[in-house]
Amino acid sequence: METIYQAHINLSRFLSADGQALQALPSWTETPETLVRYYRNMVLARQLDNKIIALQRTGQMGTYASLLGAEAIEIVLGDLMQTSDVLVPYYRNHALQMLRGLSLADMLSYWGGDERGNAAPAMGEDFPNAVPIATQALHATGVATAIKIRGEKRAVVTVCGDGATSKGDFLEALNIAGVWQLPVIFMVNNNQWAISVPRALQCAAPTLAQKAIGAGIRGEQVDGNDVIALHQSISRALQHAREGKGPTLIEAISYRLSDHTTADDATRYRRHDELKSAWEREPIKRLQTFLHQQGWWDEEQESAWQTETRQMIQQGIDQYLQQSDQPVEQLIDFLYAELPDALKPQRERLIRNAQPGGNHHE
């Protein structure tokens, strides 16, 4: 028997669950700036997440997908991506989108049912949220193909959950990315649950990262609760893409500490002891402990930042709640490049009925 191919998947981790260094740390961690910035942004993301859920529970927000437990993945990606890179997101990337320039008010507008928040000028060339599972992976390969044809030194980043890796769209995207050596990063947030389906029932393989092997691309696993490990892995992948060396699949191991969305009740399918154990590995406390040990963060700084983030979030919420409604005729105006004659009377009726005293039974 002749072995014609062998492969392995590496797991990257620098900090233990209780914030202790497990190996020699990269030189950039010798100064506090980056790690403190990561911590501050994660705290902001979590506070915002809690506030949005409160808005939804009081009828001021639509169904919402929490990012609780995935803050480290979002924040590190947002920090390391360049403005010229392109993000092709899914529905759990709100913190990442804000670090890319999307205002809090615009982000809230999207979740409040206003599509203007999904096409804000600040998004630049970044794509709108993908709600269908895994379709964004193929969109990302299309963008990456254009970038490669143009010879540009840019990277495309797309994010999905572990459940999305079971979809044909995802596997097709990996295949074409490998064949064409596209500058794209597939970031898999393996939060262990595809709504009510656990990771163990999603795929028989021991890792999701090894799906890269069949596509002939780089694949690795990283502790998604460890900002240092994420920084190292994402930095390498971005450089790899920008230098024209091809795609990377990163499986970030995290845990969805929330319900799947505000329309879900995870207590119906998830054990309490499993959730309790996951909270002991979450990213914010882990980094906070490390920063305390280094003397780079203290209770006074924590209190001041918590207060500042509350003010920032409330300002964005006020802007969101004060936004005027869209003109009713926009239900029709963006359906066609040129409005068909058959829709013109309907458009006129919409406008007329929306006016004070309009015939709402017409």
N, C-alpha and C positions, 0 to 999 in steps of 0.2 A: 504494500500500500504506500502510495506517495502523497504526502501532505503538500497541497499546492497553495494553501492560504491559512494563516493564523491571525487572530486579532485579539485585542483586549480593550477593556474600558476602564479608564482611571477615574477614581473618585477624589475630588479635591476638597480638603477641609483644613482650616487653620485654627479655628476656635472651637473649643468644646461647648456643650450646651450651657455650662456655667461660666463661660467667658474666659477660659484659660487657654493659653497658647499651647497648641499640640506639637508644633514644630517651629523652626526658625521662621520669623515673619519677614515679608518683603521689606526692602529699604524704605519704601514710601510710607510705611506705617510708623516710622521712627519720629514723625512729627504729627501733630494732632489735626491739621486742617481738614484733610479729606475725610477721616473717620468721624470727626465732629459734624461735618456737613452731612454725611450719610445719616448720622443719628438724628440730627435736627429735622431732616426731611422725612425720615421714617415716622417720627413723632407727629409731624404735621399731617402726614398721610393717614395715620391711625385716628387722630382727632377728627379729621374731615370725614372719614368713613363712619365713625360713630354719629356724627352730626347729621349726615345724609340719611342714615337709617332712622334717626329721630324724625326728620322731615317726612320721610315716607310713612312712618307710623301715624303721623298727624295729618296725612292727606295733602301734603305740600310737595310731594315728589312721587314719581312713578315707581314701578318695580325696579329694584336696584340690585346690582351684583357686587357684593362686598369684596374687598381685596385683603381682608383681615388674615394675616399670616404670610402674605406675599410681599410685604413692604420692601424687604431687602432687594428682591429681584427687580422691582419697579424702580427703586431709587438708584441703584447702581447702573442699570441700563440707561436711565435718563441722564445721569451724570457723565457717562463715558461716550455716549453718542454725540457726534458732531452735528452742527446745524445742517450741514450738507447731506448727512445721512437721511434715510427715509424710514419712517416707522409705519408698519402695516399692522395695526393693533387688533386685539379682540376686546370683548366687553369687560374685561377686568383690568384694564390698563390706564385708569384715570390718573393716578399719581404720575405715571410715566409721561402721559400726555401733557400734564401741567408743567413738568420739568422741561418739556419740549416747547413750551411757550403758550399753551392753551390757558386762557384765563379761568379762574374758578367759576365765574358767572356763566361762561360758555359751557363748561363741563356740566354744571348743574342744569343748564337749559336742556341739554341732550337727555339727561335722565328724567327731566320734567316733561318730556314729550315734545320738545321744540327742536325741530331738525336744524335750526340755525346754529345750534351748538355742535352739530356734526359737520359743519362746513365753515367754521370760523376762519377768517383770514390768517390768524396766528398759526394755523396748522400748516401753512406753507404747502409743501409737497407730500406731507404725511397723509395717509389714507384715513377715512372715517372708520368708526368701529365696525367690526364684523360680528354679527350675531349668529349667523349660521355656522355650525361647527366645522373648522378646518379650512373653509374656503379661502381665508386670508393667506394661507401658505402658498397657494397657487398664484394669488395676486402678487405676492412678494417676489416670486420667481419671474413674473412678467416685468416688474419694475427693475429687478436685477439684470434681466436680459438687456433692457434698454441702456442701463448704465454701462454694461460691458461693451455693447456695440459702440457706444460713444467714447469708450476709453477713459471714463471718469474714475477717479480714485475715491469712491464713495461706497458705503455699506448699506444694505437693506436689512432691517431687523423685523422679524415677525414673531409674535408670541401666541402660544396656545396652551390649553390644559392637557393633562394626561389623556383624557378621553378622546381628544382630537387626534391623537396619534393612531387611533384605531380606524380612522376614516381613510378612504381611498384618496381623497384630495391631498392629505398630508403625505402619503407614500408616493403619490405621483409627483408632488412638488420636490421631495427628496431626490427622486430619480432624475428629474430633468436638471435640478441644481447640480447633481454630480456629473451628469453627462456633459453639460455645458460649462462646468466649473464657474458657477455664478457667485457673485459677491453678496451672499445672503447668509444670515444667521437665523436658525430656527431655535428659539428659546422655548423649551417646554417647561411650564410651571407644573411639575408633578406634585399636585396638592392632595393626592391619594384618593380623591373622590370625583367621579364624573356624575354629578348630581348624586344619585343614590347607589351608583355602581362603584364598588371599591377597586382600587388598582389591581388587586390580585385576580379579579375577574375580567380585567381589560385585556391583559396580554400575559402569555405564559413565560415570556422571556424574563430573565432576572433583572434586566434594565431596559428602559425605553431608549437610552442613548445608543444601544447596539443596533437599532434600526438604521443608523447611519452606515453601518458596515455594508449592508446589502446595497446601498446606494453609492458606495465607494467614496464617502466623504468623511471628514473628521467627526468623531462623536466622543463626548465625554460627559461625566456626571459630576455635579458639584453640589455641595451643601447649600441649599437655597436660603438657609437662615444665617449664613456666615458671609458678611459683606466683604471680608478680605478674600475669601475663596472666589466669590462672585466677581470681584474686581479683577483678579488675576485671569480668570477664565474668559470673561467678556472682553477684556483688553486684548488678549491674544486673538480671539476670534475676529474682533473688529479690524485689527491690524492685518490679519490674514486676508480678510475680504478686501480691504482697501488696496492692498498690494497686488490684487488680482490672483491670489493663490487659492481661491475657491471657497466653498461653503463650510459651515460648522453646525452641528446639532449639539446643543447644550441641554442636558436634562438637569434641572434645578430641583432638588428634593425639598419640598416644603410641606405644609399641611394647611388645609382650608379650615381655619378656626371658626368660620361663620357658617350659616346656612348657605346653600348654593346661591340663592337670591332671596329677596324679601318675600317671595312667593313660596318659599320652601320651608320645611320644618325638619331639620336634620336629626332631631331626637327620635324620629320614627325609624331611622335605619342605622344610626351611629351610636356606639356604646359610650357612656359617660367616661369610663376609665381611659378609653382611647383618646378622647378629647383632652382630658386632664393631663395625660402624658405629653400630648403635643404642645400644650401650653408651656411645659417645662423646657421646650426646645426652641421657642419662638425667637425671632431675630432681634427685637428691640431691647428686651431685657439682657440678652446675651451681649450686645454691643455696649449697653449702658454699664454693665459690670466691668467689662474690659476698660472702658474709658475712666471709670472710677479708680481702678487699680493703677492706671497710668498717671492719675492726678490731673486729667484733662477735662473732667466734668464733675460738678458737685450739685448739691441740693438747691443752692441759690440760683445757679444757671438753669436748672431744671424748672424751677418755679417761674422764673422770668420767661423762659421759652414757652412754657405751657400757656401763660397769660397772653403772650404775643401771638401765638398760633390761634387762640380763641378769637382774638380781635381780627386777625386776617380772615379767618373762616367766616365770621359774622359779616364782615364787609362784603365778601363775595356773595353770601346768601342774600343780603339786602339788595344787592344789584340784581340778582336773579329774580327775586320776588317783585321787584319794581319794573321789570321789563314789560313793555307793551305787547299785546297780542299781535300776531301776524295778521295782515289783511286777509280776509276770508277768501278772496279771489286767488290767493296763492295755492289753494287746493288744486287749482286747474293750471295756473300760469306756467308751471315748470314740467308739465307732462309732455309737451311737444315743443319743438323748436318754433313751429308756427301753429297757432291755435286753429283747429279744424272748425269749419262753419257750424257743425252740429253742436259744438260746445259753447259757442258764443252766447246763445240765449240763456243757457244754464249759468254761465258766468255772470251775466247781467242780473239774473234772479238772485244769485248768491249775494251780490253786492246790495241789491235792493232790500232783501230780507234782513240783512245784517244792520241796516240803518235803523235808528230809533223810529218806532212806529211802522216798521216794515211788516209786510204780510208774512208772518212766520208759518202760516198754514198753506201757503201757495204751493 
